[in-house]
Amino acid sequence: MQINKKNNQPKIMSQLATDIHHIHNLLQLSARKMWRFGDLKYWTDFRKKGLLALWWMDAETDYQRISPSELKRGKRVIPKWVNELNRQDLMVLMDKTHYYGLGIAATDYHISNPKLKLGKNKPSPAIRMQFLHALSKPVLHHFDITTPNPDAFSLVNQLGFSLELVLQFLAEKYPDTIEALSEVLDSDFQKSIEHPSDIPPEHFEEIRDRFPNPNLLLYGPPGTGKTYNCIDIAAEIIGKSNPEHEVNQAIFQRALGSQIEMISFHPNYAYEDFIQGLRPMTNRNKGLEFELKDGIFKRIADRAILNYLASKVQLTRKDRHLLQYLQQTMPLQSTQYSHYSVNEEQAVYERQLKEGKRVDRQNYVLVIDEINRANISSVFGELITLIEKDKRYDERNAISLRLPSGQPFVVAPNLYIIGTMNTTDKSIALLDMALRRRFDFQAVYPRYDLPQLAYPDVLQKMNRKITQLRGREFQIGHAYFLKDRMGNFDLAYHLQYKIIPLLYEYFRNDEQAVRSVLDAAKLKYEVGESGLIEVKI
């Protein structure tokens, strides 16, 4: 057990394992490589000067112009140092027996890099380093480097052991180093999200082609990844998506309150919550008063139309009239509008608009989880018409309506609505036919090919039987069988406390039906003292 010096609390091994997993993910997401630098004859010089060099390289030779075949056998590591090492790559400093430290490359190689004279050797081209950990005296590392004659510079995973083992070693011996590394990677990751590359104009056409209907509804049994997929789709629509879900999740969180809003419907959700309504407020001098408050849909719809108008090359009279109205009713500093300026980026955008500058077009996304749990007719009211693609602003059959407050309201073409619907929910029957016509429906069913899925055969056999007895809408989602971050999965626990209670609900406490599903997957069980089925694995 290690002690965290910052708070003097024991840092238990499970937390260290979580830290290692987090760092490993961030390294993968940032595409950083982890190198092992082993030629540490001049470590004292490297440490003092914050530089690193292969001391036998010639500072006058431009190695980027030399073919690897021209180099002598002992110097064939040079192309890796010259062409493959990138700024921000991670460097673990250790020879075959000792660990010296850990650092991040602050520069990559170039012939114009600083020259470092080491001992009696000629000056060598060096790279600048950000040392996160640098020991004055190296320590034994006990790594089993299986390569007989390892290169002075090579990727860690080419030495017969993994990146995880290096991180585990650091976590156990130097937990503060792991913490420092995590902070650096987290900071860089947040910067990459907050300041993404410019979105090309063609992105908006690509999104319109991919989602011809701006209203999409994902439906399927529980645990099939509907909300999970919503996050990826929302990140894609706003133009900041990444192949890694963890990145999209961070992007989604960052955009909440600006380009993305999310709400979960429930039976008591109403028009006043979603669109606009009066809310009671107390005033010491005047007693009870009622204030007009915008709901989540109106807030993001106003934001979207404001951006849509401000980004147009040429405004029509209708555009100018609406834009003027929006600017008057949504000033940056007003109490009504303060919730829009949730971050610096949004404030800059509003300031540009106030100064009369044209801003970049953006897409906006409203995610409605469990859309079928509310009374749709009551929540959307007359605005169910406006979300239809051809009824939106500037579209062929565009419609503008007035809210009960008298304010005009339109829905912009750059606002996308993504809903999720649990097909086993009894309130599915209440889904309004008008809503069905205005949304595209995309089925999301259990998957059996996911690498993190435990016991795919058991899940598949259970679902086959459930489909026979109850229908495909009552299958068990793959999320119930996913391993945790450490790759562990307790089948008995998940069956007893998650799957079997779900089956009892599916089959309305029909024990024979529940047994038949378990039998189909060849699972062992018995009836306990409570009269309920208990798993025996």
N, C-alpha and C positions, 0 to 999 in steps of 0.2 A: 504494500500500500504506500502511495506517495502523498506528500503534503503539499498543498497549493499554498505558496508563500504569500499570496495576496490576501487571503482570508484565513490562513492557518487552519483550514478545514481539510480533512482527509479527502483526497480525490480517489474515489473507488474505481476499481478496474472496469466496471461496466460503463462509467462515464468516460474513461480513457478510450474505451472501445468505440463509443459514440463519437468522440472527438476525431479519432482516426478515420472512421467512416466518413465523417463530414469533410475532412481535409482531402481524403481520397476522391470524393465526389467533386469538390471544387477544382482539384487539379485536372480532372478529366474534363469538366465543363469549360475550363479556361484554356484547354489544349496545351498546358505547360508540360514539358518533359522533366523527368528527374534523372540527373546525371550523377555518376560517381567519379570524383576527381581523386586520383591516387598518387600522383607524383608530388609529394609533400616534403621534399628535401629542404625547401626554403620556406617552410610554414611560418616561421617567425616574421619574415619579411612580408609575406602575404597578409598576415594578420594585422601587422602594424600599419601597412599602407592601404589596406582595403582593396587590394588587387589580386589577380590570379593569372598565372602564365605557365605555359609549357616552356621551361627554361632553355630547352635545346632548340627552340624555334628562332629563326633569324629575323630580326625586325626589318631588315631591308628587302626581304623577299615577299612578293605579293602571292601568297599561297592560293588565293582565290582564282588565280589564272593558271595554276599548275594542275595537270592531270594526276590523279592518284597513282597511276602506273609509273609516273616519273619519280616518285618518292621511294626512298630506301625502305626496306621492310620494317625497321624499327620506328619509322616516322609515318606509317600509314594511318595512324590515329588522327593526323592533322586535319584531313577533310571533315571529320566529325566536328572538331573544334572550330574550324573555319566556316563551314557551310550549314551545319545542323544545329549548333548551339544558338538559341534565340534569347534575346532580352526577356527577362522575367522567368526564365527556366530555373528550376530548383537544382541546387548542387549540394550533395552530401560529400563531405571531405573525409576520406578514410583510405588507408592503404590495406594491405592484406590482413593486418592484425589490429590496427588501432583506429579509433574514431577521433577526428580533430574538430569538426564543427559542421555547421549547416548555413547555407547562404542562398541568395537569389542573385542571378546575373543582372547587373544594372545596365550593362551594354552587351552587344554581341561583338564578334570579331570584325575588325577593319584594319587595314595596314596603317591607317593614321591614328590608331589607338595609342594610349600612353606607352612609353617604352620603360621596361623594368630591367635594371641591371642586377643580376643575382650572382654573388660570389665573383669569380674571375671570368665568368662567361660573358659573351657579347650580350647587349641589350635584347630583350625579347618583347614582342607585342603582348600587352596585357589587357584583360577585361576588368572593368570595375565591378566590385561585389558589394552587396548589402548583406553583411554577416548577421544572421539572426542568433547564431551561437558560435563562439570561437574559443576553444580551450587553450590555455597557456601550456598545459601539459596534456597530451593525448591519452586516451584510456582504451583498454582492450575492449573490442566489440563482440568477439566470439561468433561473428558471422562465418558461415561455411561457404567461402567463395570457391565454387567447384571448378571454375575456369583455371587451368594450370598456370598460364601466364597472362593474367588479365591486363588489358590495355590501361594506359595511364588515365584515359578518359573514355568512358563508355556509359551507356544507359544502365541504370540499376538492374532492370529486369533481364539483362544479358549476362548477369554474374551468377545465376543459379539460385537467387533468392528474390523475393518480391518487394515491391514498394511498401506493402503493408507491414512486412517484417522490420523495415527501417523505421517506419512511423511507430511501431510497437516498441522498438528499442528506445526511441527518443521519449515516448510517453512514460515509460517505466523509469528511465534514468534521469530525464530532464523534462518534466511536465511543463515547466515555464516556456520551454522552447516550442512545444506543441501549441501552447496558448498563443505565443507570438506569431507563429506561422498561421494559425487559424485567423487571427486578427488581420494580418496582411492580405490573405486570400479573400476574406470576407469583404474587406474594404475595396479591393480591386473589382470584385464581383458586383458590388453595389454600384460602383462607378460605371461599369459596363452597361448596367440596366438603366441607370438614370440618364446616361448620355449615349443613347444608341446612335448608330450610324443613320444618316439621312434616309428617309423613306422615298424611293423613286416614284415618280408620278404614275408609272405603269402598274404599281402595286394595287391601286384602287380599281383599275379595270380587271386585274387578275382576281381580286376578291369578288367583284361583281359576277365574273364568269363562274367562279367556284361556288358562290352562294347566290344563284339567280334570284332567290326569294330571301329578303333580309330577315325573314322570320323563320327560325328553325326550332324544331322540337325533338329532343332525344328521348326515346321511350324504351322501356324494358324492365325486366325484373330487378329487384333490389341487389345491389352489390356488383353491377356489371360495368361500372365506371362512367356513368352518365355525367355526373358533376366533374369527375376527373377529365373527361373529354371536353367539357365546356371550357375549362381553364385553357387547354391547348388551343381550342378554336378561337377563344376571345383574344389570346395573345397573337394569333395569326391574323385576325381581322384588323387589329390596331397596328400591324406591321412590325412587330417586335418578337416574332416567334423564334423558337430554338428547337432543335431535334430533341433536346433533353427536357423532360417534364419538370424537373426541379427548377430549371431556369425559367420556364413559362410560369411556374407558380410564383416565383419572385417578381416577375414582370406583372403578373395579375395583381398581386398585392400592392405593388408600387402604383399601378394605374387606378386602383379603387378610389372613388371619389373624384376622379377627373375624367378619364376616357372610359372607365368601366364602373358599373354599379351592379350590385348583387342583392337579391331579396329572396326570402323563402315565403311562399304563400301558406296560409293556414285558414281554417274555416271562418275566423273572425276578421280576416283582412278585408278592408273596404275601399271604396272609391276615394274617400277622404285621405286614406293612407297612401294610395297609389298615385292619384292625380292631384287633387287640391281640396282643401276643406278648412273649416273653422276649428281652431283649437283654443280651449279655455286658458286664460292666464290671469294671474292675480296682480292687482295693482294696489299698493297700500293706500293711495289717495282716492282712487276711483272704485275700488272693489273688484268684482269679477268682470273681465273683458274677454272678448273673443278676437283672435288674430287669424288672418288668412295665411295658411301655410301651404307651400308646395309639397307634393308627394315626390317619391323617388323617380317616378316616370317623367313627370313634368320637369324635374330638375335636369335630368340627363337629356331630355328632348330639347329643352331650351339651350343647353350647352352645345348640342349637336347642330341645331339650326343656326346658332350664332357663329359657329366655326364655318359652317357651309356658306353662309352669306359673306363673311369676312374674307373667305379665300377665293371668291369669284373674281375673275378678271374684269368683268364689266357688270355693273348692277343695273337692273331694270328699276322702273319707278316703284313697282310692287316690292322689290328687294329693299330699296332704300326706306320705304315706309315701315316695313317689318323690322329692319335692322335698327332704325331710329327708335322704334318702340321698345325693342329688346334692350338697347343701351340705356334707355331711360328707366326701365323697370328693373334692370339688373346691374346697377353700378358696383364697381369693385369693392368699395369700402362699406356698402350698406349692410345692415343686419340681415336683410333678406338674402343677400348674395354671398355673405361671408363664407358659407359652407362650400361654395364652388372653389374658392382660392385655397385649396387644401395643400398646395405645395408651390414651390418657387416657379416651376415650369408653368403652372396655370396662371400665376400672378403676372409673369412676363407676357404671356399670351393676351391677357386682358389689357395690360398696359399698351401693347401694340395696337390693339383694337381701338382703345381710347384715343390714341394718337393718329388714327386714320390709316394705319399701315395694313397692307394685305398680309394675311398670315397663311401658313401652310395648311393644306387640307388634312383633316384627321378623321378617322372612323371612331365611332363610339359603340359600346356594347352594353346592353342590359341583360343580365343573367337572372332568370326567374326559376328558382329551384322549386320542385314539387308544385308545378303550375296548376295541377288538377285538384289540389286540396282546397282551393278557394272557390267561391261562386263567381265564375268568370264574368257573367253578365253584369253582376253588381260591381265588380272591381273595375272593369274597363269602361262600363257605361257606354255613352255615345261614341267614345274614342276607338272602339273596336274597328270602326270603319277606317280611321286615319292610318292604322299601321299597315294596311294592305299596300303592296308595292306601288300600284298605279294610282293610289290616292295620296301619295306623299308629295311633299313640296317639289315643284318643278316637273313632276311626272305628268303623264298624258291626261289623267283624270284627277288631278290634284284637288284636294278639298281642304278648306280652312273652316274650323268650327270655333264657336265661342263657348268658353266654360261658363258655369253658373255664375261666376264672379264677374263676367262680362269681358274677360281677357281673351284675345284671339289666340288660337292654338293650332300649330301645324306639326307634322312629323317629318323630319329631314330624311333624305335618302341615305345619308351616311350614318344612320342609327340602326344597329342590328339588334334583334331580340332573340335570345337563345333560351329556350325553356327545357326543363327536364320533367319527366312524368313516370312515376312508378306504376307499372301495369297491374301490380297485385293490390293496389290500394282500392278500397271499396268505393271511394269517391270518383273513380274513373268514369262511372256512369254519368256524372254531372258535367263532364267536359262539354262545353258549349259547341254546337255544330258550326256556329259562325267562326269560332276560333279554329276549329279543324280545317275550315276552308282557307283560312289565311296563313296557315303555317305549313311548311314542308316537314314531313315526319321521317325521322331516321331511326331505325331500330338499333338497339345496343344490347346484344345478347352475350351470354357467358363465352369466354375464350379459354382454350385449353393449351395454347402454344406459348404462353408467357414464360420466360426463363425463371421468374421468381415464384411461379406457381408450384405449390406442394400438392402431391397426390392428384395429378390431373385425371388419372383413370377412375379414382373414387368419385370425383366430382362429375365426370361425364356419365358414369353408370347411374348415379343418383338422378341426374337430370333427365336421362332417358326414361326412367321409370316415372318420374314426376310428370313428364310430358304426356305419357300414356294415361295416367290417372287423372290429371288435373288440367293439362294444357301447357303450352310452351311459355305462357306469360307468368307461370309460377315456378320457373326454374330458380336454382340457387346461383347467385353471381360468383364470379371467380374471386372477388375481393374477400370472400369468406375463407379462401384457401391460400392467401398470399403469405409468404415468409416475412419475418421481420427483418430489420436492417442487418442483423448479424447472420441472416440465413437460417434462422430457427423457425420451427412450426410444430406446435403441440396439437396433434390430430385429436386426441381424446378430449382435451379441453374445448377445442372449437366445436366438436360434435355435441358435447354435453351441454354447453352453455350458449351456443349460437345456432347451430344447425337444427338440432332436435326441437327446441322451442319454436323455431320458425316452421318446421314441418307440422307440428301440432296445430299451429295457427292456419297453415295452408289447408289442412285436411279437417279443420273444425273438431279437433280432439279425437279423430278416428284413429285409434291406436293401430288397428290392423293395416291401415294405409301407410302409417309411419314405418311400421315394421317391414312392409314390403319394399319400401325405398331403401332401407338399411340393408335388407337381404340382397337386393339387386347389386349393391356395392360390396357384398360379402363382408360386412362389418359385424363384429361380435358384440352382443348386448344381452342384458337381462332386465327383468322388471324388478325395480327396487321396492323397498318397504312403503314408499309413497305411492306406489302403483304406477309410477312413470318409468319410462325406458331409461336405463343407465348403460352407458357404453363400457365395454371391457376390452381394452387393447393392451 
